[in-house]
Amino acid sequence: MNNNLVLELSKMVDLKKNDFSVILPFLKTKHYKKGDFFLEEGKLCNHIGFVDKGLFNYFYLDKGTQRIRGFFFPNNFISNYSCFLENNKSKAFIQAMEDCTVTLLHKDDLNFLYETLPRLYELSNSIVEGLYLDVSKKYESFLIDSAKDRYLELIKSRPILFKRIPQYMIASYIGVTPEH
């Protein structure tokens, strides 16, 4: 099992060494080439993943224009969580922006692990709470902050974005059109 994944899981829930030996057989590693999709619009999201290497773009297509919802970096959990939880078809795409490696867990296997290791529910709650806070902050920012303020906050809070992501994608992410 990926050491970074073990570290992230350990931060969120108190798992014992033998818990990891129960989880390990259910984890699969998948490689994505630049441009490959982790998830496409209209498809069910049956996996949750952990980005071991690479970078993904999470976006909607609106009349041919990408509307960036977010990005998944190494050591991030990756999924369309609402579709994963509600078993709905995705309205979004998740696409590799570079060659990537992801550790995957199928939804059925996760449900089995919940029964086997009930403390994994704590992990799920921790992930969902983090997502809720991220979405709430972004929503609030769109309501009360100017585009300039959103940009400056992004520089301060996530400088890595500016090293790895093109300006036009950052502009879409904060809800503005890049200047030409």
VMD Tcl script that builds the backbone (N, CA, C; Angstrom):
set m [mol new atoms 540]
animate dup $m
set s [atomselect $m all]
$s set {name element resname resid chain x y z} {
  {N N MET 1 A 0.848 -1.184 0.000}
  {CA C MET 1 A 0.000 0.000 0.000}
  {C C MET 1 A 0.888 1.240 0.000}
  {N N ASN 2 A 0.508 2.221 -0.756}
  {CA C ASN 2 A 1.217 3.487 -0.866}
  {C C ASN 2 A 1.397 4.118 0.517}
  {N N ASN 3 A 2.645 4.494 0.845}
  {CA C ASN 3 A 2.926 5.091 2.157}
  {C C ASN 3 A 2.167 6.387 2.385}
  {N N ASN 4 A 2.000 7.192 1.322}
  {CA C ASN 4 A 1.251 8.440 1.467}
  {C C ASN 4 A -0.219 8.168 1.767}
  {N N LEU 5 A -0.767 7.126 1.172}
  {CA C LEU 5 A -2.155 6.752 1.454}
  {C C LEU 5 A -2.299 6.311 2.911}
  {N N VAL 6 A -1.378 5.507 3.375}
  {CA C VAL 6 A -1.395 5.071 4.775}
  {C C VAL 6 A -1.336 6.285 5.702}
  {N N LEU 7 A -0.466 7.222 5.396}
  {CA C LEU 7 A -0.326 8.432 6.206}
  {C C LEU 7 A -1.626 9.241 6.226}
  {N N GLU 8 A -2.231 9.440 5.048}
  {CA C GLU 8 A -3.485 10.205 4.968}
  {C C GLU 8 A -4.604 9.509 5.734}
  {N N LEU 9 A -4.720 8.200 5.559}
  {CA C LEU 9 A -5.758 7.455 6.276}
  {C C LEU 9 A -5.535 7.526 7.779}
  {N N SER 10 A -4.290 7.430 8.187}
  {CA C SER 10 A -3.959 7.470 9.614}
  {C C SER 10 A -4.269 8.824 10.243}
  {N N LYS 11 A -4.179 9.896 9.456}
  {CA C LYS 11 A -4.529 11.229 9.965}
  {C C LYS 11 A -6.019 11.341 10.252}
  {N N MET 12 A -6.813 10.594 9.494}
  {CA C MET 12 A -8.258 10.742 9.565}
  {C C MET 12 A -8.940 9.783 10.521}
  {N N VAL 13 A -8.353 8.621 10.708}
  {CA C VAL 13 A -8.994 7.604 11.546}
  {C C VAL 13 A -7.912 6.721 12.160}
  {N N ASP 14 A -8.182 6.225 13.334}
  {CA C ASP 14 A -7.228 5.378 14.048}
  {C C ASP 14 A -7.333 3.943 13.533}
  {N N LEU 15 A -6.498 3.623 12.555}
  {CA C LEU 15 A -6.475 2.280 11.995}
  {C C LEU 15 A -5.254 1.531 12.511}
  {N N LYS 16 A -5.444 0.279 12.812}
  {CA C LYS 16 A -4.370 -0.581 13.298}
  {C C LYS 16 A -3.680 -1.265 12.118}
  {N N LYS 17 A -2.512 -1.818 12.386}
  {CA C LYS 17 A -1.735 -2.471 11.325}
  {C C LYS 17 A -2.541 -3.583 10.654}
  {N N ASN 18 A -3.262 -4.379 11.445}
  {CA C ASN 18 A -4.033 -5.466 10.829}
  {C C ASN 18 A -5.246 -4.940 10.046}
  {N N ASP 19 A -5.718 -3.716 10.358}
  {CA C ASP 19 A -6.785 -3.104 9.562}
  {C C ASP 19 A -6.295 -2.880 8.137}
  {N N PHE 20 A -5.064 -2.422 8.008}
  {CA C PHE 20 A -4.507 -2.190 6.684}
  {C C PHE 20 A -4.367 -3.497 5.908}
  {N N SER 21 A -4.070 -4.586 6.611}
  {CA C SER 21 A -3.960 -5.876 5.911}
  {C C SER 21 A -5.325 -6.346 5.411}
  {N N VAL 22 A -6.411 -5.913 6.048}
  {CA C VAL 22 A -7.763 -6.226 5.571}
  {C C VAL 22 A -8.108 -5.373 4.349}
  {N N ILE 23 A -7.704 -4.108 4.363}
  {CA C ILE 23 A -8.024 -3.164 3.288}
  {C C ILE 23 A -7.225 -3.447 2.018}
  {N N LEU 24 A -5.959 -3.773 2.182}
  {CA C LEU 24 A -5.018 -3.902 1.063}
  {C C LEU 24 A -5.511 -4.744 -0.124}
  {N N PRO 25 A -6.092 -5.924 0.100}
  {CA C PRO 25 A -6.499 -6.732 -1.067}
  {C C PRO 25 A -7.572 -6.077 -1.951}
  {N N PHE 26 A -8.268 -5.096 -1.427}
  {CA C PHE 26 A -9.341 -4.443 -2.185}
  {C C PHE 26 A -8.849 -3.250 -3.010}
  {N N LEU 27 A -7.630 -2.838 -2.768}
  {CA C LEU 27 A -7.083 -1.679 -3.478}
  {C C LEU 27 A -6.446 -2.100 -4.793}
  {N N LYS 28 A -6.735 -1.333 -5.825}
  {CA C LYS 28 A -6.171 -1.590 -7.147}
  {C C LYS 28 A -5.445 -0.331 -7.609}
  {N N THR 29 A -4.338 -0.509 -8.294}
  {CA C THR 29 A -3.602 0.619 -8.861}
  {C C THR 29 A -3.940 0.725 -10.340}
  {N N LYS 30 A -4.244 1.939 -10.771}
  {CA C LYS 30 A -4.550 2.173 -12.183}
  {C C LYS 30 A -3.725 3.348 -12.677}
  {N N HIS 31 A -3.207 3.204 -13.892}
  {CA C HIS 31 A -2.414 4.253 -14.532}
  {C C HIS 31 A -3.270 4.933 -15.594}
  {N N TYR 32 A -3.203 6.246 -15.628}
  {CA C TYR 32 A -3.923 7.052 -16.613}
  {C C TYR 32 A -2.898 7.848 -17.411}
  {N N LYS 33 A -3.048 7.836 -18.711}
  {CA C LYS 33 A -2.221 8.683 -19.578}
  {C C LYS 33 A -2.855 10.062 -19.631}
  {N N LYS 34 A -2.047 11.060 -19.941}
  {CA C LYS 34 A -2.562 12.422 -20.111}
  {C C LYS 34 A -3.741 12.366 -21.087}
  {N N GLY 35 A -4.860 12.958 -20.676}
  {CA C GLY 35 A -6.065 12.975 -21.508}
  {C C GLY 35 A -7.064 11.879 -21.196}
  {N N ASP 36 A -6.624 10.818 -20.492}
  {CA C ASP 36 A -7.556 9.754 -20.095}
  {C C ASP 36 A -8.545 10.284 -19.063}
  {N N PHE 37 A -9.710 9.649 -19.029}
  {CA C PHE 37 A -10.743 10.054 -18.086}
  {C C PHE 37 A -10.820 9.100 -16.899}
  {N N PHE 38 A -10.831 9.680 -15.707}
  {CA C PHE 38 A -11.173 8.935 -14.496}
  {C C PHE 38 A -12.683 8.730 -14.488}
  {N N LEU 39 A -13.418 9.744 -14.963}
  {CA C LEU 39 A -14.880 9.705 -15.011}
  {C C LEU 39 A -15.354 10.607 -16.145}
  {N N GLU 40 A -16.396 10.153 -16.843}
  {CA C GLU 40 A -16.977 10.953 -17.916}
  {C C GLU 40 A -18.436 11.264 -17.601}
  {N N GLU 41 A -18.906 12.357 -18.197}
  {CA C GLU 41 A -20.301 12.742 -18.062}
  {C C GLU 41 A -21.190 11.575 -18.503}
  {N N GLY 42 A -22.275 11.349 -17.741}
  {CA C GLY 42 A -23.221 10.293 -18.084}
  {C C GLY 42 A -22.867 8.924 -17.540}
  {N N LYS 43 A -21.698 8.802 -16.925}
  {CA C LYS 43 A -21.260 7.511 -16.369}
  {C C LYS 43 A -21.471 7.492 -14.854}
  {N N LEU 44 A -21.644 6.287 -14.313}
  {CA C LEU 44 A -21.722 6.122 -12.861}
  {C C LEU 44 A -20.318 6.173 -12.278}
  {N N CYS 45 A -20.215 6.716 -11.094}
  {CA C CYS 45 A -18.935 6.764 -10.396}
  {C C CYS 45 A -18.931 5.659 -9.339}
  {N N ASN 46 A -18.248 4.567 -9.644}
  {CA C ASN 46 A -18.232 3.405 -8.755}
  {C C ASN 46 A -16.947 3.261 -7.955}
  {N N HIS 47 A -16.060 4.235 -8.072}
  {CA C HIS 47 A -14.768 4.151 -7.390}
  {C C HIS 47 A -14.469 5.438 -6.644}
  {N N ILE 48 A -13.738 5.276 -5.589}
  {CA C ILE 48 A -13.085 6.393 -4.930}
  {C C ILE 48 A -11.598 6.091 -5.081}
  {N N GLY 49 A -10.816 7.126 -5.234}
  {CA C GLY 49 A -9.400 6.885 -5.453}
  {C C GLY 49 A -8.527 7.795 -4.620}
  {N N PHE 50 A -7.258 7.520 -4.669}
  {CA C PHE 50 A -6.235 8.319 -4.020}
  {C C PHE 50 A -5.168 8.574 -5.071}
  {N N VAL 51 A -4.929 9.846 -5.369}
  {CA C VAL 51 A -3.963 10.197 -6.409}
  {C C VAL 51 A -2.550 9.987 -5.858}
  {N N ASP 52 A -1.873 9.009 -6.429}
  {CA C ASP 52 A -0.490 8.729 -6.035}
  {C C ASP 52 A 0.474 9.640 -6.786}
  {N N LYS 53 A 0.139 9.901 -8.060}
  {CA C LYS 53 A 1.024 10.686 -8.926}
  {C C LYS 53 A 0.162 11.342 -9.991}
  {N N GLY 54 A 0.488 12.594 -10.309}
  {CA C GLY 54 A -0.189 13.258 -11.410}
  {C C GLY 54 A -1.178 14.320 -10.963}
  {N N LEU 55 A -1.996 14.747 -11.912}
  {CA C LEU 55 A -2.908 15.864 -11.706}
  {C C LEU 55 A -4.152 15.658 -12.554}
  {N N PHE 56 A -5.310 15.848 -11.961}
  {CA C PHE 56 A -6.585 15.703 -12.657}
  {C C PHE 56 A -7.360 17.009 -12.636}
  {N N ASN 57 A -8.140 17.232 -13.684}
  {CA C ASN 57 A -9.030 18.371 -13.839}
  {C C ASN 57 A -10.470 17.869 -13.661}
  {N N TYR 58 A -11.247 18.535 -12.811}
  {CA C TYR 58 A -12.643 18.178 -12.527}
  {C C TYR 58 A -13.482 19.291 -13.132}
  {N N PHE 59 A -14.254 18.984 -14.198}
  {CA C PHE 59 A -14.935 20.056 -14.916}
  {C C PHE 59 A -16.270 19.614 -15.503}
  {N N TYR 60 A -17.062 20.620 -15.848}
  {CA C TYR 60 A -18.311 20.441 -16.580}
  {C C TYR 60 A -18.099 20.994 -17.979}
  {N N LEU 61 A -18.821 20.466 -18.947}
  {CA C LEU 61 A -18.826 21.043 -20.292}
  {C C LEU 61 A -20.140 21.789 -20.469}
  {N N ASP 62 A -20.035 23.067 -20.764}
  {CA C ASP 62 A -21.196 23.924 -20.968}
  {C C ASP 62 A -21.100 24.517 -22.368}
  {N N LYS 63 A -21.850 23.952 -23.304}
  {CA C LYS 63 A -21.825 24.412 -24.704}
  {C C LYS 63 A -20.389 24.432 -25.248}
  {N N GLY 64 A -19.650 23.383 -24.933}
  {CA C GLY 64 A -18.287 23.254 -25.437}
  {C C GLY 64 A -17.222 23.944 -24.615}
  {N N THR 65 A -17.620 24.662 -23.572}
  {CA C THR 65 A -16.666 25.375 -22.717}
  {C C THR 65 A -16.498 24.627 -21.399}
  {N N GLN 66 A -15.241 24.423 -21.014}
  {CA C GLN 66 A -14.971 23.798 -19.716}
  {C C GLN 66 A -15.260 24.783 -18.589}
  {N N ARG 67 A -16.012 24.326 -17.610}
  {CA C ARG 67 A -16.241 25.072 -16.374}
  {C C ARG 67 A -15.547 24.270 -15.277}
  {N N ILE 68 A -14.412 24.775 -14.823}
  {CA C ILE 68 A -13.566 24.037 -13.884}
  {C C ILE 68 A -14.168 24.061 -12.489}
  {N N ARG 69 A -14.376 22.879 -11.945}
  {CA C ARG 69 A -14.855 22.760 -10.571}
  {C C ARG 69 A -13.693 22.632 -9.591}
  {N N GLY 70 A -12.646 21.949 -10.027}
  {CA C GLY 70 A -11.509 21.767 -9.136}
  {C C GLY 70 A -10.439 20.896 -9.752}
  {N N PHE 71 A -9.451 20.579 -8.933}
  {CA C PHE 71 A -8.310 19.786 -9.360}
  {C C PHE 71 A -7.989 18.761 -8.289}
  {N N PHE 72 A -7.437 17.644 -8.710}
  {CA C PHE 72 A -6.983 16.613 -7.783}
  {C C PHE 72 A -5.484 16.441 -7.971}
  {N N PHE 73 A -4.748 16.645 -6.894}
  {CA C PHE 73 A -3.288 16.562 -6.875}
  {C C PHE 73 A -2.858 15.280 -6.165}
  {N N PRO 74 A -1.553 14.951 -6.215}
  {CA C PRO 74 A -1.070 13.833 -5.413}
  {C C PRO 74 A -1.468 14.010 -3.948}
  {N N ASN 75 A -1.835 12.903 -3.335}
  {CA C ASN 75 A -2.274 12.818 -1.938}
  {C C ASN 75 A -3.672 13.382 -1.718}
  {N N ASN 76 A -4.432 13.567 -2.798}
  {CA C ASN 76 A -5.850 13.931 -2.705}
  {C C ASN 76 A -6.679 12.685 -2.961}
  {N N PHE 77 A -7.829 12.610 -2.285}
  {CA C PHE 77 A -8.819 11.607 -2.635}
  {C C PHE 77 A -9.553 12.131 -3.865}
  {N N ILE 78 A -9.909 11.231 -4.783}
  {CA C ILE 78 A -10.515 11.627 -6.049}
  {C C ILE 78 A -11.788 10.833 -6.294}
  {N N SER 79 A -12.842 11.557 -6.652}
  {CA C SER 79 A -14.111 10.949 -7.023}
  {C C SER 79 A -15.080 12.069 -7.339}
  {N N ASN 80 A -16.189 11.738 -7.936}
  {CA C ASN 80 A -17.330 12.640 -7.976}
  {C C ASN 80 A -18.186 12.149 -6.812}
  {N N TYR 81 A -17.960 12.716 -5.640}
  {CA C TYR 81 A -18.497 12.162 -4.399}
  {C C TYR 81 A -20.015 12.125 -4.375}
  {N N SER 82 A -20.676 13.146 -4.901}
  {CA C SER 82 A -22.137 13.123 -4.873}
  {C C SER 82 A -22.664 11.972 -5.726}
  {N N CYS 83 A -22.088 11.738 -6.874}
  {CA C CYS 83 A -22.504 10.607 -7.717}
  {C C CYS 83 A -22.146 9.282 -7.064}
  {N N PHE 84 A -20.980 9.241 -6.455}
  {CA C PHE 84 A -20.530 8.036 -5.770}
  {C C PHE 84 A -21.502 7.662 -4.650}
  {N N LEU 85 A -21.904 8.661 -3.857}
  {CA C LEU 85 A -22.791 8.412 -2.716}
  {C C LEU 85 A -24.231 8.144 -3.128}
  {N N GLU 86 A -24.708 8.872 -4.139}
  {CA C GLU 86 A -26.117 8.781 -4.523}
  {C C GLU 86 A -26.381 7.825 -5.676}
  {N N ASN 87 A -25.319 7.255 -6.250}
  {CA C ASN 87 A -25.436 6.322 -7.369}
  {C C ASN 87 A -26.122 6.962 -8.579}
  {N N ASN 88 A -25.786 8.229 -8.827}
  {CA C ASN 88 A -26.307 8.968 -9.980}
  {C C ASN 88 A -25.259 9.019 -11.076}
  {N N LYS 89 A -25.721 9.278 -12.295}
  {CA C LYS 89 A -24.784 9.478 -13.396}
  {C C LYS 89 A -24.133 10.848 -13.247}
  {N N SER 90 A -22.870 10.909 -13.594}
  {CA C SER 90 A -22.095 12.132 -13.445}
  {C C SER 90 A -22.506 13.177 -14.478}
  {N N LYS 91 A -22.516 14.418 -14.042}
  {CA C LYS 91 A -22.699 15.544 -14.947}
  {C C LYS 91 A -21.348 16.179 -15.273}
  {N N ALA 92 A -20.307 15.654 -14.670}
  {CA C ALA 92 A -18.972 16.233 -14.807}
  {C C ALA 92 A -17.996 15.209 -15.385}
  {N N PHE 93 A -16.830 15.716 -15.730}
  {CA C PHE 93 A -15.703 14.919 -16.201}
  {C C PHE 93 A -14.561 15.061 -15.199}
  {N N ILE 94 A -13.775 14.019 -15.059}
  {CA C ILE 94 A -12.515 14.089 -14.329}
  {C C ILE 94 A -11.466 13.518 -15.277}
  {N N GLN 95 A -10.521 14.372 -15.687}
  {CA C GLN 95 A -9.569 14.009 -16.734}
  {C C GLN 95 A -8.136 14.232 -16.275}
  {N N ALA 96 A -7.271 13.295 -16.657}
  {CA C ALA 96 A -5.843 13.407 -16.336}
  {C C ALA 96 A -5.219 14.530 -17.155}
  {N N MET 97 A -4.542 15.448 -16.470}
  {CA C MET 97 A -3.836 16.544 -17.138}
  {C C MET 97 A -2.394 16.164 -17.450}
  {N N GLU 98 A -1.954 15.059 -16.883}
  {CA C GLU 98 A -0.625 14.504 -17.112}
  {C C GLU 98 A -0.719 13.019 -16.785}
  {N N ASP 99 A 0.312 12.263 -17.031}
  {CA C ASP 99 A 0.291 10.848 -16.673}
  {C C ASP 99 A 0.085 10.729 -15.169}
  {N N CYS 100 A -0.833 9.834 -14.770}
  {CA C CYS 100 A -1.233 9.729 -13.361}
  {C C CYS 100 A -1.277 8.272 -12.908}
  {N N THR 101 A -1.149 8.092 -11.614}
  {CA C THR 101 A -1.350 6.802 -10.978}
  {C C THR 101 A -2.306 7.017 -9.805}
  {N N VAL 102 A -3.319 6.154 -9.727}
  {CA C VAL 102 A -4.352 6.280 -8.697}
  {C C VAL 102 A -4.551 4.921 -8.031}
  {N N THR 103 A -4.692 4.930 -6.728}
  {CA C THR 103 A -5.089 3.736 -5.980}
  {C C THR 103 A -6.604 3.783 -5.852}
  {N N LEU 104 A -7.282 2.739 -6.361}
  {CA C LEU 104 A -8.740 2.723 -6.437}
  {C C LEU 104 A -9.362 1.744 -5.458}
  {N N LEU 105 A -10.564 2.104 -5.005}
  {CA C LEU 105 A -11.384 1.222 -4.190}
  {C C LEU 105 A -12.797 1.264 -4.749}
  {N N HIS 106 A -13.328 0.101 -5.130}
  {CA C HIS 106 A -14.680 0.017 -5.680}
  {C C HIS 106 A -15.710 0.226 -4.572}
  {N N LYS 107 A -16.823 0.814 -4.950}
  {CA C LYS 107 A -17.890 1.120 -3.995}
  {C C LYS 107 A -18.373 -0.131 -3.253}
  {N N ASP 108 A -18.543 -1.243 -3.951}
  {CA C ASP 108 A -18.987 -2.485 -3.299}
  {C C ASP 108 A -17.971 -2.957 -2.269}
  {N N ASP 109 A -16.694 -2.828 -2.603}
  {CA C ASP 109 A -15.641 -3.220 -1.663}
  {C C ASP 109 A -15.625 -2.300 -0.451}
  {N N LEU 110 A -15.856 -1.003 -0.676}
  {CA C LEU 110 A -15.917 -0.065 0.439}
  {C C LEU 110 A -17.063 -0.422 1.374}
  {N N ASN 111 A -18.217 -0.758 0.815}
  {CA C ASN 111 A -19.358 -1.140 1.648}
  {C C ASN 111 A -19.055 -2.397 2.461}
  {N N PHE 112 A -18.365 -3.359 1.850}
  {CA C PHE 112 A -17.944 -4.556 2.583}
  {C C PHE 112 A -16.987 -4.182 3.715}
  {N N LEU 113 A -16.052 -3.277 3.420}
  {CA C LEU 113 A -15.087 -2.857 4.439}
  {C C LEU 113 A -15.768 -2.094 5.581}
  {N N TYR 114 A -16.814 -1.345 5.282}
  {CA C TYR 114 A -17.572 -0.673 6.350}
  {C C TYR 114 A -18.135 -1.701 7.334}
  {N N GLU 115 A -18.614 -2.816 6.799}
  {CA C GLU 115 A -19.162 -3.870 7.661}
  {C C GLU 115 A -18.057 -4.566 8.451}
  {N N THR 116 A -16.916 -4.748 7.801}
  {CA C THR 116 A -15.796 -5.448 8.425}
  {C C THR 116 A -15.049 -4.565 9.424}
  {N N LEU 117 A -14.857 -3.295 9.074}
  {CA C LEU 117 A -14.120 -2.335 9.907}
  {C C LEU 117 A -14.997 -1.093 10.111}
  {N N PRO 118 A -15.925 -1.151 11.050}
  {CA C PRO 118 A -16.871 -0.041 11.220}
  {C C PRO 118 A -16.214 1.327 11.430}
  {N N ARG 119 A -14.987 1.367 11.934}
  {CA C ARG 119 A -14.353 2.675 12.149}
  {C C ARG 119 A -14.007 3.372 10.827}
  {N N LEU 120 A -14.135 2.648 9.722}
  {CA C LEU 120 A -13.947 3.296 8.424}
  {C C LEU 120 A -15.032 4.339 8.157}
  {N N TYR 121 A -16.166 4.224 8.827}
  {CA C TYR 121 A -17.194 5.260 8.710}
  {C C TYR 121 A -16.627 6.612 9.150}
  {N N GLU 122 A -15.745 6.595 10.140}
  {CA C GLU 122 A -15.089 7.836 10.574}
  {C C GLU 122 A -14.304 8.453 9.423}
  {N N LEU 123 A -13.652 7.609 8.640}
  {CA C LEU 123 A -12.892 8.078 7.487}
  {C C LEU 123 A -13.829 8.742 6.486}
  {N N SER 124 A -14.925 8.079 6.189}
  {CA C SER 124 A -15.905 8.630 5.266}
  {C C SER 124 A -16.423 9.972 5.762}
  {N N ASN 125 A -16.748 10.046 7.036}
  {CA C ASN 125 A -17.239 11.306 7.616}
  {C C ASN 125 A -16.189 12.401 7.505}
  {N N SER 126 A -14.941 12.063 7.747}
  {CA C SER 126 A -13.862 13.044 7.675}
  {C C SER 126 A -13.713 13.589 6.258}
  {N N ILE 127 A -13.770 12.706 5.265}
  {CA C ILE 127 A -13.660 13.129 3.868}
  {C C ILE 127 A -14.835 14.020 3.489}
  {N N VAL 128 A -16.049 13.597 3.845}
  {CA C VAL 128 A -17.244 14.358 3.494}
  {C C VAL 128 A -17.249 15.719 4.191}
  {N N GLU 129 A -16.822 15.764 5.439}
  {CA C GLU 129 A -16.748 17.047 6.150}
  {C C GLU 129 A -15.763 17.989 5.458}
  {N N GLY 130 A -14.623 17.460 5.053}
  {CA C GLY 130 A -13.644 18.278 4.345}
  {C C GLY 130 A -14.182 18.809 3.027}
  {N N LEU 131 A -14.888 17.948 2.292}
  {CA C LEU 131 A -15.490 18.381 1.029}
  {C C LEU 131 A -16.548 19.452 1.261}
  {N N TYR 132 A -17.361 19.260 2.284}
  {CA C TYR 132 A -18.399 20.249 2.604}
  {C C TYR 132 A -17.768 21.612 2.898}
  {N N LEU 133 A -16.727 21.612 3.688}
  {CA C LEU 133 A -16.066 22.881 4.012}
  {C C LEU 133 A -15.465 23.538 2.773}
  {N N ASP 134 A -14.836 22.743 1.907}
  {CA C ASP 134 A -14.257 23.289 0.672}
  {C C ASP 134 A -15.333 23.904 -0.219}
  {N N VAL 135 A -16.420 23.178 -0.419}
  {CA C VAL 135 A -17.505 23.671 -1.280}
  {C C VAL 135 A -18.156 24.905 -0.656}
  {N N SER 136 A -18.367 24.886 0.653}
  {CA C SER 136 A -18.976 26.039 1.329}
  {C C SER 136 A -18.118 27.288 1.196}
  {N N LYS 137 A -16.807 27.127 1.366}
  {CA C LYS 137 A -15.898 28.271 1.234}
  {C C LYS 137 A -15.916 28.819 -0.188}
  {N N LYS 138 A -15.894 27.927 -1.180}
  {CA C LYS 138 A -15.898 28.381 -2.566}
  {C C LYS 138 A -17.224 29.082 -2.888}
  {N N TYR 139 A -18.328 28.509 -2.456}
  {CA C TYR 139 A -19.651 29.097 -2.701}
  {C C TYR 139 A -19.749 30.476 -2.057}
  {N N GLU 140 A -19.315 30.558 -0.816}
  {CA C GLU 140 A -19.338 31.845 -0.100}
  {C C GLU 140 A -18.466 32.871 -0.814}
  {N N SER 141 A -17.307 32.443 -1.283}
  {CA C SER 141 A -16.401 33.342 -1.985}
  {C C SER 141 A -17.043 33.888 -3.262}
  {N N PHE 142 A -17.767 33.027 -3.993}
  {CA C PHE 142 A -18.441 33.480 -5.215}
  {C C PHE 142 A -19.550 34.486 -4.899}
  {N N LEU 143 A -20.133 34.378 -3.720}
  {CA C LEU 143 A -21.216 35.290 -3.351}
  {C C LEU 143 A -20.722 36.636 -2.834}
  {N N ILE 144 A -19.600 36.649 -2.095}
  {CA C ILE 144 A -19.223 37.896 -1.415}
  {C C ILE 144 A -17.872 38.479 -1.825}
  {N N ASP 145 A -17.035 37.719 -2.493}
  {CA C ASP 145 A -15.706 38.221 -2.864}
  {C C ASP 145 A -15.675 38.630 -4.333}
  {N N SER 146 A -14.837 39.586 -4.636}
  {CA C SER 146 A -14.615 39.967 -6.029}
  {C C SER 146 A -13.719 38.918 -6.683}
  {N N ALA 147 A -13.689 38.919 -7.997}
  {CA C ALA 147 A -12.810 38.004 -8.728}
  {C C ALA 147 A -11.351 38.220 -8.313}
  {N N LYS 148 A -10.974 39.480 -8.131}
  {CA C LYS 148 A -9.607 39.783 -7.702}
  {C C LYS 148 A -9.323 39.178 -6.333}
  {N N ASP 149 A -10.265 39.297 -5.406}
  {CA C ASP 149 A -10.085 38.721 -4.066}
  {C C ASP 149 A -9.981 37.199 -4.127}
  {N N ARG 150 A -10.804 36.572 -4.981}
  {CA C ARG 150 A -10.721 35.113 -5.128}
  {C C ARG 150 A -9.357 34.712 -5.668}
  {N N TYR 151 A -8.856 35.471 -6.619}
  {CA C TYR 151 A -7.550 35.201 -7.216}
  {C C TYR 151 A -6.439 35.339 -6.171}
  {N N LEU 152 A -6.466 36.426 -5.415}
  {CA C LEU 152 A -5.434 36.656 -4.390}
  {C C LEU 152 A -5.487 35.596 -3.296}
  {N N GLU 153 A -6.685 35.185 -2.913}
  {CA C GLU 153 A -6.831 34.131 -1.902}
  {C C GLU 153 A -6.280 32.813 -2.432}
  {N N LEU 154 A -6.503 32.535 -3.701}
  {CA C LEU 154 A -5.996 31.311 -4.305}
  {C C LEU 154 A -4.465 31.312 -4.332}
  {N N ILE 155 A -3.883 32.436 -4.651}
  {CA C ILE 155 A -2.413 32.558 -4.634}
  {C C ILE 155 A -1.888 32.242 -3.233}
  {N N LYS 156 A -2.569 32.763 -2.225}
  {CA C LYS 156 A -2.132 32.576 -0.844}
  {C C LYS 156 A -2.367 31.142 -0.357}
  {N N SER 157 A -3.538 30.592 -0.658}
  {CA C SER 157 A -3.908 29.300 -0.082}
  {C C SER 157 A -3.439 28.093 -0.894}
  {N N ARG 158 A -3.287 28.253 -2.209}
  {CA C ARG 158 A -2.919 27.107 -3.046}
  {C C ARG 158 A -1.920 27.517 -4.123}
  {N N PRO 159 A -0.747 27.962 -3.729}
  {CA C PRO 159 A 0.231 28.442 -4.718}
  {C C PRO 159 A 0.642 27.369 -5.728}
  {N N ILE 160 A 0.510 26.110 -5.362}
  {CA C ILE 160 A 0.886 25.021 -6.268}
  {C C ILE 160 A 0.093 25.084 -7.574}
  {N N LEU 161 A -1.134 25.608 -7.515}
  {CA C LEU 161 A -1.953 25.701 -8.722}
  {C C LEU 161 A -1.248 26.493 -9.816}
  {N N PHE 162 A -0.583 27.551 -9.417}
  {CA C PHE 162 A 0.030 28.465 -10.382}
  {C C PHE 162 A 1.292 27.888 -11.016}
  {N N LYS 163 A 1.823 26.831 -10.420}
  {CA C LYS 163 A 3.008 26.182 -10.976}
  {C C LYS 163 A 2.638 25.071 -11.952}
  {N N ARG 164 A 1.429 24.517 -11.806}
  {CA C ARG 164 A 1.100 23.315 -12.575}
  {C C ARG 164 A -0.114 23.447 -13.487}
  {N N ILE 165 A -0.841 24.549 -13.384}
  {CA C ILE 165 A -2.097 24.674 -14.115}
  {C C ILE 165 A -2.086 25.934 -14.970}
  {N N PRO 166 A -2.509 25.819 -16.232}
  {CA C PRO 166 A -2.538 27.001 -17.112}
  {C C PRO 166 A -3.476 28.093 -16.583}
  {N N GLN 167 A -3.129 29.349 -16.879}
  {CA C GLN 167 A -3.900 30.515 -16.421}
  {C C GLN 167 A -5.374 30.426 -16.796}
  {N N TYR 168 A -5.664 29.975 -18.036}
  {CA C TYR 168 A -7.066 29.948 -18.468}
  {C C TYR 168 A -7.898 28.989 -17.611}
  {N N MET 169 A -7.266 27.927 -17.098}
  {CA C MET 169 A -7.984 26.990 -16.232}
  {C C MET 169 A -8.177 27.595 -14.843}
  {N N ILE 170 A -7.187 28.305 -14.355}
  {CA C ILE 170 A -7.326 28.992 -13.069}
  {C C ILE 170 A -8.438 30.031 -13.174}
  {N N ALA 171 A -8.478 30.740 -14.293}
  {CA C ALA 171 A -9.538 31.740 -14.501}
  {C C ALA 171 A -10.911 31.078 -14.440}
  {N N SER 172 A -11.071 29.962 -15.112}
  {CA C SER 172 A -12.350 29.253 -15.082}
  {C C SER 172 A -12.689 28.801 -13.660}
  {N N TYR 173 A -11.685 28.312 -12.949}
  {CA C TYR 173 A -11.887 27.828 -11.583}
  {C C TYR 173 A -12.410 28.931 -10.661}
  {N N ILE 174 A -11.926 30.154 -10.845}
  {CA C ILE 174 A -12.393 31.253 -9.972}
  {C C ILE 174 A -13.553 32.025 -10.601}
  {N N GLY 175 A -14.016 31.556 -11.773}
  {CA C GLY 175 A -15.217 32.133 -12.354}
  {C C GLY 175 A -15.028 33.388 -13.174}
  {N N VAL 176 A -13.871 33.524 -13.800}
  {CA C VAL 176 A -13.631 34.686 -14.663}
  {C C VAL 176 A -13.128 34.217 -16.026}
  {N N THR 177 A -13.119 35.133 -16.974}
  {CA C THR 177 A -12.585 34.858 -18.286}
  {C C THR 177 A -11.182 35.432 -18.346}
  {N N PRO 178 A -10.217 34.665 -18.848}
  {CA C PRO 178 A -8.851 35.210 -18.918}
  {C C PRO 178 A -8.798 36.390 -19.879}
  {N N GLU 179 A -7.954 37.357 -19.545}
  {CA C GLU 179 A -7.769 38.497 -20.435}
  {C C GLU 179 A -6.871 38.088 -21.590}
  {N N HIS 180 A -7.180 38.590 -22.744}
  {CA C HIS 180 A -6.362 38.269 -23.918}
  {C C HIS 180 A -5.441 39.402 -24.243}
}
mol reanalyze $m
mol bondsrecalc $m
mol representation Tube
mol addrep $m
